[in-house]
């Protein structure tokens, strides 16, 4: 705070706190004159505050600065209030959606939801991307109880030897406990995880994203070998589908999955959702027609294109 100081400073003892609260003596009334003496600005502020309040035309420069700070603080408060209001609006919308769901779906299908409260027995497990644009229940119309859904970056399935992860923990539960009959891995267009995979350089990068998308390194290698002459965007599109097939292969590295697939108790499917033109491709891994032991070649059947 900037306060106008007199030309000289006195070495007189500091006034007591009680004297600082009393009106100033006549010898010190000319506070801006050269004869006014004080030792520390902080000791005079309290004494001067009363007389300053009585003079409506007087303002210290420091106070003017403080007004600017106050105005900035008020703007910050307004911005914060706006953010809180926006957040409240969003949760209000969520509240109305929930109440609409309760009234139009839950209450009208009460017996179904009561049965779901006792347990689940979905026929499908879906592994999809965490991308906000590709909700499988929205795209494929899964209803509560129909699909056990796991979502991660770039819809990848790590091989069994990679160790524990949320995805293979969900696989173990869905296959061995819930006993799903189908696993569907869904890739999608313009996937950020695949873009990160295809953009990786050889130098080390300690990021979590790099560590995770390296699960798809074989898909990247296959894509580079098959489509090196294509543009980078086309390579990414190729890799988005190739990554799904690599994940289907990785599923077979889990002994309890491979055993059920070989016995015909579990089917593995791939899917690809293109949200640019709203199309969907679906295919099924042909276990008997694949040459997995010698060349890791995979055959597919029941290909279909929905548009």
KAZI-V320109 format. One record per residue. SS is DSSP state (2 for helix, 1 for strand, 0 for the rest). PSI is psi in radians with two decimals (999 if undefined). D_FIRST is the distance of its C-alpha to the first C-alpha in Angstrom with 1 decimal. Layout:
BEGIN
ss: [SS SS]
psi: [PSI PSI]
d_first: [D_FIRST D_FIRST]
END
This chain:
BEGIN
ss: [0 0 0 0 0 0 0 0 0 0 0 0 0 0 0 0 2 2 2 2 0 0 0 0 0 2 2 2 0 0 0 0 0 0 0 0 0 0 0 0 2 2 2 2 2 2 2 2 2 2 2 2 2 2 0 0 0 0 0 0 2 2 2 2 2 2 2 2 2 2 2 2 2 2 2 2 2 2 2 2 2 2 2 2 2 2 2 2 2 2 2 2 2 2 2 2 2 2 2 2 2 2 2 2 2 2 2 2 2 2 2 2 2 2 2 2 2 2 0 0 0 0 0 1 1 1 1 1 1 0 0 0 0 0 0 2 2 2 2 2 0 0 0 0 0 0 1 1 1 1 1 1 2 2 2 0 0 0 0 2 2 2 0 0 0 2 2 2 2 2 2 2 2 2 2 2 2 2 0 0 0 1 1 1 1 1 1 1 0 0 0 2 2 2 2 2 2 2 2 0 0 0 0 0 0 0 0 2 2 2 2 2 2 2 2 2 2 2 2 2 2 2 2 2 2 2 0 0 0 0 0 2 2 2 2 2 2 2 2 2 2 2 2 2 2 2 2 2 2 2 2 0 0 0 2 2 2 2 2 2 2 2 2 0 0 0 1 1 1 1 1 1 1 1 0 0 0 0 1 1 1 1 1 1 1 1 1 1 1 1 1 0 0 0 0 0 1 1 1 1 1 1 1 1 1 1 0]
psi: [2.21 2.12 2.39 2.20 2.59 2.97 -0.60 2.78 2.26 2.64 0.23 2.70 2.67 2.51 2.70 2.85 -0.56 -0.69 -0.48 -0.37 -0.20 2.75 2.65 2.56 2.83 -0.50 -0.28 0.29 -0.54 1.35 -0.31 0.06 2.88 -0.34 -0.21 2.26 2.42 2.80 -0.75 2.42 -0.67 -0.49 -0.35 -0.31 -0.74 -0.67 -0.67 -0.34 -0.64 -0.81 -0.56 -0.66 -0.56 -0.37 1.80 -0.44 -0.05 2.32 2.37 2.60 -0.68 -0.64 -0.64 -0.67 -0.71 -0.55 -0.69 -0.74 -0.72 -0.74 -0.72 -0.71 -0.69 -0.67 -0.76 -0.72 -0.68 -0.74 -0.75 -0.72 -0.68 -0.70 -0.76 -0.71 -0.74 -0.72 -0.71 -0.69 -0.73 -0.78 -0.48 -0.73 -0.74 -0.71 -0.80 -0.65 -0.75 -0.81 -0.60 -0.75 -0.78 -0.76 -0.80 -0.39 -0.93 -0.92 -0.56 -0.28 0.79 -0.71 -0.72 -0.79 -0.51 -0.63 -0.67 -0.53 -0.43 -0.30 2.98 2.59 0.99 2.59 -0.35 2.48 2.31 2.29 1.95 2.98 2.68 -0.11 2.31 -0.25 -0.04 0.84 2.01 -0.58 -0.63 -0.78 -0.79 0.01 0.47 2.34 2.81 2.24 -0.15 -0.47 2.35 1.94 2.30 2.34 2.33 3.11 2.11 0.39 0.87 2.57 2.00 2.61 2.78 -0.65 -0.15 -0.24 -3.13 2.53 2.93 -0.60 -0.83 -0.38 -0.72 -0.66 -0.82 -0.76 -0.80 -0.72 -0.77 -0.53 -0.90 -0.47 0.94 2.72 -0.21 2.45 2.16 2.06 2.12 2.06 3.05 2.88 2.69 0.84 2.15 -0.61 -0.72 -0.66 -0.73 -0.68 -0.80 -0.37 -0.15 2.45 2.98 -0.45 2.71 2.42 2.03 0.16 2.69 -0.66 -0.83 -0.77 -0.63 -0.86 -0.26 -0.27 -0.56 0.41 -0.59 -0.65 -0.67 -0.81 -0.77 -0.67 -0.79 -0.64 -0.60 -0.42 0.64 -0.41 -0.16 2.87 2.86 -0.71 -0.71 -0.60 -0.71 -0.73 -0.72 -0.76 -0.53 -0.63 -0.69 -0.62 -0.64 -0.80 -0.65 -0.63 -0.64 -0.69 -0.71 -0.55 -0.61 -0.12 -0.22 2.03 -0.71 -0.35 -0.83 -0.68 -0.77 -0.62 -0.77 -0.61 -0.12 0.18 -0.18 2.33 2.50 2.28 2.62 2.63 2.71 2.10 2.09 1.83 -0.03 -0.82 0.15 1.16 2.79 2.30 2.51 2.47 2.80 2.37 2.25 1.67 -0.80 -0.53 -0.05 2.67 1.33 -0.56 -0.65 -0.92 0.00 0.46 2.35 2.36 2.65 2.74 3.02 0.76 2.42 2.69 2.11 2.19 999]
d_first: [0.0 3.8 6.5 10.1 12.0 15.8 18.4 19.7 18.8 21.4 23.1 24.2 24.1 21.3 22.1 23.5 21.7 24.3 23.8 20.0 21.1 23.6 23.2 22.4 25.5 26.7 26.1 22.4 22.3 21.5 17.9 17.3 20.6 21.4 23.1 20.1 19.5 17.2 16.9 13.6 10.4 10.7 14.2 13.6 11.2 14.3 16.5 14.7 14.2 17.9 18.3 15.5 17.3 20.5 19.4 19.6 18.8 15.5 12.1 8.7 7.7 4.3 7.2 9.3 7.7 8.0 11.5 12.4 11.7 13.8 16.4 16.8 17.2 19.7 21.6 21.8 23.2 25.7 26.8 27.3 29.2 31.3 32.2 33.2 35.3 37.0 37.8 39.2 41.3 42.7 43.7 45.1 47.3 48.3 49.2 51.4 53.1 53.8 55.2 57.3 58.6 59.5 61.3 63.1 63.9 63.4 65.2 67.8 68.7 68.1 71.1 70.0 66.6 68.1 70.3 67.3 65.7 68.7 68.5 68.3 71.0 69.7 72.1 69.3 66.5 64.1 61.8 59.4 56.1 52.7 51.9 50.9 53.4 56.5 56.9 60.6 61.1 59.9 62.0 65.1 65.0 65.1 65.1 64.0 66.4 67.8 65.7 63.9 61.0 58.9 56.2 54.5 53.2 56.1 58.6 59.8 62.2 61.9 65.2 66.3 65.8 62.1 61.5 59.9 57.6 56.9 59.4 62.3 61.6 61.9 65.1 66.6 66.0 67.1 70.3 71.4 70.3 69.9 72.7 71.6 74.4 72.3 69.2 67.6 65.0 63.3 61.6 59.9 58.9 55.7 54.9 51.6 53.0 56.1 53.9 52.0 55.3 56.8 53.6 53.5 53.7 55.6 52.6 51.3 48.7 47.6 46.4 47.9 49.1 51.1 52.6 53.8 55.1 57.2 59.5 60.7 61.3 65.1 64.4 62.3 65.1 67.7 65.7 65.2 68.9 70.1 67.7 66.3 67.4 65.4 61.8 59.0 58.6 62.4 62.2 59.6 61.8 64.7 62.7 61.6 65.3 66.3 63.6 65.2 68.6 67.1 65.6 69.1 70.5 67.9 68.9 72.4 71.0 70.6 74.1 74.0 73.1 75.7 78.3 77.7 77.7 80.9 82.5 81.5 79.4 76.1 75.4 72.6 71.3 68.9 67.1 65.0 62.9 62.0 59.4 59.5 63.0 63.3 66.2 67.2 69.5 71.1 73.5 75.0 75.6 79.3 79.7 83.5 83.3 80.6 81.3 78.5 80.1 81.2 79.0 76.3 77.4 76.6 78.6 77.5 79.3 78.8 76.4 75.2 72.9 71.4 70.2]
END
